[in-house]
Amino acid sequence: MEKSSRPTRPGNSHVRYWIVAMLFLLTTINFADRSAMSIAGPALKGELGITSTELGYIFSAFAWSYVVAQIPGGALLDRFGSRKMYIFAILGWSTCTFASGFASYLAPGSAVIALFILRLALGAAEAPSFPANARLVAAWFPDRERGTASAIFNTAQYAALIFFAPLMGWIVDTYSWHYVFFVMGSVGFVGALIFATVVHAPARHPRITRTEFDFIEANGAQVQLDAAATAPKQPFSWNIVGQLLTNRMLMGIYIGQYCITALTFFFSTWFPVYLVQGRGLSYTAAGFGAAIPAIAGVVGGVIGGVLSDRLIASGKSVTFARKLPVVLGMACATSIVLCNFTDNLTLVIGLMALSFFGKGVGALGWAIMSDAAPRAVTGLAAGIFNMFGNIAGITTPIVIGYILDATGSFDLALVFVAAHSIMAIVSYLFIVGPIKRFTVTLPEQKASDASLPSAKHA
């Protein structure tokens, strides 16, 4: 007998808060695994004798496959649901991280190739994670809570540096860079077990009550999105992809996300290297130094999400409530370029913290996608959004690597990063336009319309 799609437990639960806490935890582990290479990078670079450009390519390998896998990953989410795909993703990326530690036992040339391949595999494995986060937030949270929930899991990218960067730096200083990968891979395996226990679709969660279910459903949560009997089985269609790529609003959002993500990849790849090579810190000190701007990023991320939701609750339009934090945050993020004009380490860390705070305030892209993505293909739309954003993960590490080899300085690299903040502002102000849910024409709708008699024969 099929389980009821509506929970019957009495009382009022708050399961959705446990869900977003789980997304925060897993996304923290996710970004810590991405950042492990940046913490190990300076020691790895010296041991293997590679150039900054070569290290930049290793950094970027993650994003190459991550970008390519976004569309198929999003389509698989729509077909098989968030929970199942997320568990496979966690196990996959944890295996790749753990295996990276064995590269230290290879000859230098082979180690570089192995690390590049494993970073490619890591990117492919992590591809469904953020689109799955967006789907789970859409399924579990009403409209007026969605910005805050999205901001909470999005701040995990900063929490990864807060919680794990000092630990990883200490591991490099005390043991060796390859132990960083062994530790972080093991943490991921534990995370997969916890996720499988805690996360289920609203209609099938064993702890949710009828009161909470009715509340979130009545206020806009897509509670049946991943339900067993009603999970979307929308087949992949390039026609739908074309519709998503030719909509001006969505393209503006995609461009903005590319620019905002460029800042993310600077902080998750080259920033620790900047502190070690550009400012002369030890690995452990660099780990703590990287954590300080990350704390500011968490604060900024929460403030941006709460501010946006409160603006909506006060009667402001979704367009105004989402765009204002983005514009203000990105304006603040341009402060990163001021680091070029001081040798005071405390001031440098402060300016980086201010920049990361602004980036956190403006990082509302996932909430905006929850508002704008077509209901029938939320996974695919989120996958394309994440694909565009993470193209910055290809370009940013490589361009900075070339800049460092060409100039021997991070000055132009910081200008390059700051310019992306300005581009994000331009995109949201002049391209996006009103933010509203986009509706795609599905293949079966076209077929149905074609079978109807035309007006002149009616």
C-alpha positions in Angstrom: 0.0 0.0 0.0 1.4 3.4 -1.0 2.3 5.7 1.9 0.2 8.8 2.2 1.6 11.9 0.7 0.4 13.9 3.7 2.0 13.3 7.2 -0.5 12.5 10.0 1.7 13.0 13.1 0.1 15.5 15.6 1.7 18.6 17.0 4.0 21.1 15.3 7.5 20.1 14.2 10.4 22.2 12.8 12.0 19.6 10.6 12.8 22.2 7.9 15.4 23.7 10.3 17.1 20.4 10.6 17.1 20.1 6.8 18.8 23.5 6.3 21.3 22.6 9.1 22.1 19.4 7.2 22.6 21.4 4.0 24.9 23.8 5.8 27.0 20.9 7.2 27.3 19.1 3.8 28.0 22.2 1.9 30.7 23.1 4.5 32.3 19.7 3.9 31.8 20.2 0.1 33.8 23.5 0.1 36.4 22.2 2.5 37.2 19.4 0.1 37.4 22.0 -2.8 39.6 24.2 -0.6 41.9 21.4 0.5 44.1 21.9 -2.6 44.5 25.6 -1.9 45.8 24.9 1.7 48.1 22.2 0.5 49.0 24.1 -2.6 52.1 26.1 -1.5 53.7 22.9 0.1 52.7 20.9 -2.9 54.1 23.5 -5.3 57.4 23.5 -3.6 57.7 19.7 -3.3 56.7 19.0 -6.9 58.6 22.0 -8.3 55.7 23.3 -10.4 55.0 26.9 -11.6 52.1 29.2 -10.5 50.5 28.6 -13.9 50.6 24.8 -13.5 49.2 25.1 -10.0 46.5 27.4 -11.4 45.5 24.6 -13.9 45.3 22.1 -11.1 43.1 24.5 -9.1 40.9 24.9 -12.2 40.6 21.2 -13.1 37.7 21.0 -10.5 35.7 23.6 -12.3 36.1 22.1 -15.9 34.2 19.0 -15.0 32.0 20.7 -12.5 30.8 23.1 -15.3 30.3 20.3 -17.9 28.4 18.1 -15.4 25.9 20.8 -14.4 23.3 20.2 -17.1 23.3 16.4 -16.9 23.5 16.7 -13.1 20.4 19.0 -13.0 18.5 16.7 -15.4 19.3 13.7 -13.2 18.0 15.5 -10.1 14.7 16.2 -11.9 14.5 12.5 -12.9 15.7 10.7 -9.7 15.2 13.3 -6.9 17.5 15.2 -4.6 18.1 12.7 -1.8 19.4 9.8 -3.9 21.6 12.0 -6.2 23.0 13.8 -3.2 24.1 10.6 -1.4 25.9 9.5 -4.6 27.5 12.9 -4.9 28.8 12.9 -1.3 30.3 9.4 -1.6 31.9 10.3 -5.0 33.5 13.6 -3.9 34.8 12.1 -0.6 36.4 9.2 -2.5 38.2 11.6 -4.9 39.4 13.8 -2.0 40.7 10.8 0.0 42.5 9.4 -3.1 44.3 12.7 -3.7 46.4 12.0 -0.7 48.1 9.1 -2.4 49.5 11.4 -5.1 52.4 12.3 -2.8 53.7 8.8 -3.3 54.1 9.2 -7.1 56.9 10.7 -9.1 56.4 14.5 -9.4 55.2 14.4 -13.0 52.8 11.5 -12.4 51.6 13.2 -9.2 50.6 16.4 -11.1 48.7 14.3 -13.6 47.0 12.3 -10.9 46.0 15.4 -9.0 44.6 17.0 -12.1 42.5 13.9 -12.9 41.3 13.6 -9.4 40.3 17.2 -9.3 38.3 16.6 -12.6 36.6 13.7 -10.9 35.9 15.8 -7.8 34.2 18.5 -9.9 31.9 15.9 -11.6 31.0 14.3 -8.3 30.1 17.6 -6.7 28.1 18.9 -9.6 24.6 18.0 -8.3 25.2 19.3 -4.8 24.1 23.0 -5.1 21.2 22.4 -7.5 20.1 19.7 -5.0 20.4 22.3 -2.2 18.1 24.6 -4.2 15.6 21.9 -4.8 15.5 20.9 -1.1 15.0 24.5 -0.1 12.2 24.9 -2.7 10.6 21.7 -1.3 10.9 22.5 2.4 10.6 26.3 2.8 7.8 28.8 2.2 8.4 31.8 0.1 9.2 34.3 2.9 11.8 31.9 4.5 13.5 30.9 1.3 16.0 33.7 1.1 17.3 33.1 4.6 17.4 29.3 4.1 19.4 29.8 0.8 21.7 32.2 2.6 22.4 29.8 5.4 23.5 26.9 3.1 25.4 29.4 0.9 27.4 30.7 3.9 28.8 27.3 4.3 31.4 28.2 1.6 32.8 30.6 4.2 32.3 28.3 7.2 34.5 25.7 5.4 37.4 28.1 5.7 36.5 29.0 9.3 36.2 25.4 10.6 38.7 23.6 8.4 41.3 26.0 7.0 43.2 26.3 10.4 43.0 22.5 10.8 44.3 21.9 7.3 47.0 24.4 7.7 48.1 22.8 11.0 48.1 19.3 9.3 50.4 20.6 6.5 52.8 22.2 9.1 52.8 19.2 11.5 52.6 16.2 9.1 52.4 16.7 5.3 50.1 18.1 2.7 48.7 14.7 1.7 47.2 14.0 5.1 44.9 17.0 4.5 43.1 14.9 1.8 43.0 11.7 4.0 41.3 13.6 6.8 38.8 15.6 4.6 37.8 12.5 2.6 37.0 10.6 5.9 34.9 13.6 7.1 32.9 13.3 3.9 32.1 9.6 4.4 30.7 10.4 7.9 28.6 13.3 6.4 27.0 10.9 3.8 25.8 8.7 6.6 24.3 11.6 8.6 22.6 13.0 5.5 21.0 9.7 4.6 19.5 9.5 8.1 18.2 13.1 8.4 17.1 14.2 4.9 13.9 13.0 3.2 11.2 14.6 1.1 8.5 16.6 3.1 5.8 14.1 2.2 7.8 11.2 3.4 9.8 12.5 6.3 9.2 10.4 9.4 9.5 13.4 11.8 7.4 16.0 10.2 3.9 16.7 11.5 0.7 17.6 9.6 0.8 21.1 11.0 4.3 21.9 9.7 3.5 20.2 6.4 0.3 22.2 5.9 2.1 25.5 6.8 4.9 25.2 4.4 2.7 23.9 1.6 0.2 26.8 2.1 3.0 29.3 2.0 4.7 28.3 -1.3 6.9 25.3 -0.5 6.9 22.7 -3.4 6.3 19.8 -0.9 5.7 17.2 -3.6 8.8 18.0 -5.5 10.7 14.8 -4.5 7.7 12.7 -3.3 8.0 9.1 -4.4 4.7 9.1 -6.4 4.9 12.6 -7.8 8.6 13.3 -8.3 9.1 14.9 -11.7 10.1 12.5 -14.5 10.7 15.2 -17.0 12.9 13.9 -19.8 15.9 16.0 -20.8 15.3 18.3 -23.8 17.7 20.6 -25.6 14.7 22.7 -26.5 14.1 23.5 -22.8 17.8 24.3 -22.4 17.4 26.7 -25.3 14.5 28.4 -23.7 16.4 28.8 -20.4 19.4 30.3 -22.2 17.5 32.8 -24.3 15.5 34.4 -21.5 17.0 37.8 -20.7 16.2 37.7 -17.0 17.8 34.3 -16.5 20.9 35.2 -18.6 21.4 38.3 -16.4 21.2 36.1 -13.3 23.7 33.7 -14.9 26.1 36.5 -15.7 25.8 37.9 -12.2 26.5 34.5 -10.7 29.6 34.1 -12.8 31.0 37.4 -11.5 30.1 36.7 -7.9 31.6 33.2 -8.1 34.9 34.6 -9.3 35.3 36.1 -5.8 34.5 32.7 -4.3 37.2 31.0 -6.3 39.8 33.6 -5.5 39.2 33.0 -1.8 39.0 29.2 -2.1 42.1 28.8 -4.3 44.7 31.6 -4.4 43.9 33.5 -1.1 45.9 31.1 1.2 48.7 31.2 -1.4 48.5 35.0 -1.3 49.0 34.9 2.4 51.9 32.5 2.3 53.8 33.8 -0.8 52.6 37.4 -0.9 52.5 38.2 2.8 55.0 35.7 4.2 52.7 33.8 6.7 53.3 30.2 7.8 50.8 27.5 6.6 49.1 27.5 10.0 48.9 31.3 10.2 47.6 31.4 6.7 44.9 29.0 7.7 43.8 31.3 10.5 44.2 34.3 8.3 41.9 32.8 5.7 39.3 32.1 8.5 38.9 35.7 9.5 37.5 37.0 6.1 35.4 33.8 6.0 33.7 34.7 9.4 32.9 38.1 7.8 31.5 36.2 4.8 29.2 34.1 7.0 27.9 37.3 8.8 27.4 39.0 5.4 25.6 36.0 4.0 23.1 35.8 6.8 22.5 39.5 6.8 21.9 39.5 3.0 19.4 36.7 3.3 17.5 38.0 6.3 17.4 41.6 4.8 16.0 40.3 1.6 13.3 38.2 3.3 12.3 41.1 5.6 12.0 43.4 2.6 9.6 41.0 1.0 7.7 40.6 4.3 7.4 44.4 4.5 5.7 44.5 1.1 8.6 45.3 -1.2 8.7 43.5 -4.5 10.8 40.4 -5.0 12.8 42.3 -7.5 13.7 45.1 -5.1 14.3 42.8 -2.2 16.7 40.5 -4.0 18.6 43.1 -6.1 19.3 45.6 -3.3 21.6 43.3 -1.2 23.3 42.1 -4.4 24.2 45.7 -5.5 25.2 46.9 -2.0 27.2 43.7 -1.3 29.1 43.8 -4.6 29.9 47.5 -4.2 31.4 46.6 -0.8 33.4 43.6 -2.3 35.4 46.0 -4.5 37.4 46.9 -1.4 39.7 44.0 -2.1 41.7 46.1 -4.5 42.7 48.5 -1.6 45.0 45.7 -0.4 47.4 46.8 -3.1 48.1 50.1 -1.3 49.2 48.8 2.1 51.8 46.6 3.6 50.1 46.4 7.0 49.0 42.8 7.4 46.2 43.6 9.9 44.7 46.1 7.4 45.1 43.6 4.6 43.1 41.0 6.5 40.6 43.7 7.4 40.1 44.7 3.8 39.8 41.1 2.7 37.2 40.6 5.5 35.2 43.6 4.2 35.3 42.3 0.7 34.2 38.9 1.7 31.4 40.4 3.9 30.1 42.2 0.8 30.4 39.1 -1.3 28.3 37.3 1.4 25.6 40.0 1.4 25.3 39.9 -2.3 25.4 36.1 -2.7 21.6 35.7 -3.2 21.8 33.9 -6.5 20.3 30.6 -5.2 17.4 32.4 -3.6 16.8 34.3 -6.8 16.9 31.0 -8.7 14.3 29.6 -6.3 12.1 32.6 -7.3 12.7 32.4 -11.0 13.3 28.8 -12.0 10.5 27.0 -13.9 8.8 24.6 -11.6 8.8 21.7 -14.1 12.6 21.8 -14.6 14.0 23.3 -11.3 17.0 20.9 -11.3 18.0 21.7 -14.9 17.6 25.5 -14.5 19.6 25.4 -11.3 22.3 23.2 -13.0 22.6 25.8 -15.8 22.8 28.6 -13.3 25.5 26.7 -11.4 27.3 25.9 -14.6 27.6 29.6 -15.6 28.7 30.5 -12.1 31.4 28.0 -12.0 32.9 28.8 -15.3 34.6 31.4 -13.1 36.3 28.4 -11.4 38.0 27.7 -14.7 39.0 31.2 -15.6 39.9 32.8 -12.2 42.6 30.3 -11.0 44.2 30.1 -14.5 44.2 33.9 -15.2 45.6 34.6 -11.7 48.3 32.0 -12.3 49.4 33.6 -15.5 49.3 37.0 -13.9 51.6 35.8 -11.1 54.1 34.2 -13.5 54.1 37.3 -15.7 54.3 40.0 -13.0 55.5 38.2 -9.9 52.8 40.1 -7.9 49.2 39.7 -6.8 48.4 43.4 -7.4 46.9 42.9 -10.9 45.2 39.7 -9.7 43.2 41.7 -7.1 42.2 44.3 -9.7 41.0 41.4 -11.8 38.9 40.1 -8.9 37.4 43.5 -8.0 36.4 44.1 -11.6 34.0 41.1 -11.4 32.1 42.8 -8.5 31.5 45.8 -10.8 30.3 43.5 -13.6 27.8 41.8 -11.2 26.3 45.1 -10.3 25.9 46.1 -14.0 24.3 42.7 -14.8 21.6 43.0 -12.1 20.9 46.6 -12.7 20.7 46.6 -16.5 20.1 43.1 -17.7 18.1 41.1 -15.2 15.0 43.3 -15.2 12.0 42.2 -13.0 12.5 38.9 -11.1 9.6 36.5 -11.6 9.1 32.8 -12.3 9.8 31.9 -15.8 7.6 29.3 -17.5 9.0 27.0 -20.2 7.0 25.3 -22.9 7.4 21.5 -22.4 7.7 19.1 -25.4 4.3 17.5 -24.6 2.7 20.9 -24.5 3.9 21.6 -28.0 2.7 18.3 -29.2 -0.7 18.9 -27.6 -1.0 22.4 -29.1 -0.1 21.0 -32.5 -2.9 18.4 -32.3 -5.6 21.1 -31.6 -7.5 22.6 -34.5 -6.4 26.0 -35.5 -8.6 29.0 -34.8 -9.6 29.5 -38.4 -10.9 25.9 -38.5 -12.6 26.0 -35.1 
